[in-house]
C-alpha cells in the first residue's frame, strides 16, 4: 500500500509542477488573430532592431517597456524587441498594435491623432504594461 501511495503522490507532484511551469511560459498567439486596426502603420524591420532610427523608440527588454513616453499626435515611433521572447505593444483601446514581434525584430507604429495618455500592454504577457502620452 505504501508503494501505491508513493506512486500516486509522485504522479500528482509531477502534474502540479507541470501546471506551475505552464503559468510562466509565454502564451502562443492564435493563427486567427484579428488584424491590426486600420489607423496603425506597422513596418517590420528584422535586419537590425537596435539601429538608431530618426523616430522615437520604445524598447522591449527584460519583459518591460522602456524609452519613449511622450510623442506628437500622429508621430511614428519604432518599437524594438530586444528580448529573446516574442512580445507585442498593444493599445488598451485598440488604437495601435505591433502584432507579434519576435526577439530581435522591430516595427514602426503611427501614434493616434487624438491627444491623451494611452495605456498599452503586451498581449502575450499581460503583466507588461506602460503608458504613452500623445500631445498635439
N, C-alpha and C positions, 0 to 999 in steps of 0.2 A: 504494500500500500504506500510506503514511503517513496518508492521509485515512481509510482503513478503521480503522486502529489508533486514531486520534484520535476517530473517531465511537464506537467501541466503548468506549474509555476514558470518554468523556463520558456515555454511557448508564449505564455501571457506577457512575460517580460520582454521578449523579442518583439511582440506585436505592439506593446506600448512604446518601446524605443523607436520603432519604425514610424509610429504616428507622430511622435515628438519631432523626429528628424524631418518629416514631411511638412511640418509647420514652418520650418526655416528655409525650405527650398523655394526658389522663385517660381511663381505661377507661370504656366505656359499660356500664351495667347491663342485663342481660338482662331481658326482659319476663316471664320465667318465674321470677323470683327468689322464694325461699321467704318466706313472711310472717314478721313479727317474732314472737319467742317469746311465748307467752300471758302470761307474767309481766310483760311490758313494756307500759307505757301510753305511747302516742305521740299527742300532740295538736299538729298543725301550726299555726303562727302566722305567716302570711306578711304580716300587716299591719305589724308593727314589731318586727323581731328584736332591735333594740337597746334596746327598752323595759326599764325597770327592773322586775324581777319580784320577788315575795316569795320565790321559790325561789332556791337557789344556781344559778350559771350556769357552764357550760363554753362558752368562746368558741372558734370555729374561725376563725383569721385567719392569713394568710401561710403557709398549708399547715402549720399547727401547732395543737395543742390548748393552751388556757390557761384559767386560772380554777380552779374547784372541784377540790380534790384529796382532801378528806375530807368524808364525809356520814354521816348516820344511816341505819341499816337501814330499808329501805322508803321513804326520803325521795324526794320528787320533785325533779328538777333540770331546768333549762332548758338546752338545747343550741342555741346561736345560731351560724349560719354567716355570718360577716361577709365571707368571701371571695367573689370573683366566680365561682369554680368550685364545682361540687357536691361534697359530702362526706357521710360517714356517721360516726357514733360507734357502733362495734360491739364488744361484749364478746368477747374471745377465746374464752370458754366459751359464748357464745350467750345469756347471761343478760339482755342488753339490746341494742337496736339501734334507731337512729332511722329507719332506711331512708334513702333518698337525700334530702338537704336541699339544695335549690338555693341558690345565692348569695342572701343577703338573707332567708333563712327560718329558722325555729326549730322546735323540737319539745320536748315535755316527756316525760321518762323517769322511771319509778319504779325506783329502785335495788333490788338484791337484798336480801332479808331476812337472809341469812347474812353475818355479819361476815367481813371479809377484804380483801385487796388484789386488785383486779380489773384486769387488763390489757385495754386496748382499742385499736382501730385504725380507720383509715378504709378501708373495703372497696374504695374507688375508688383510693386512694393508700396502699398497704400500708406504705410507709415512715413514714407518720404514725402514731405510737404514743404512748401515755401510760398512766398508771395512776390509779385512784381507790380510796381506802380507805373501806370501809364499816364503821362502828362500831356496836356495839349500844347 
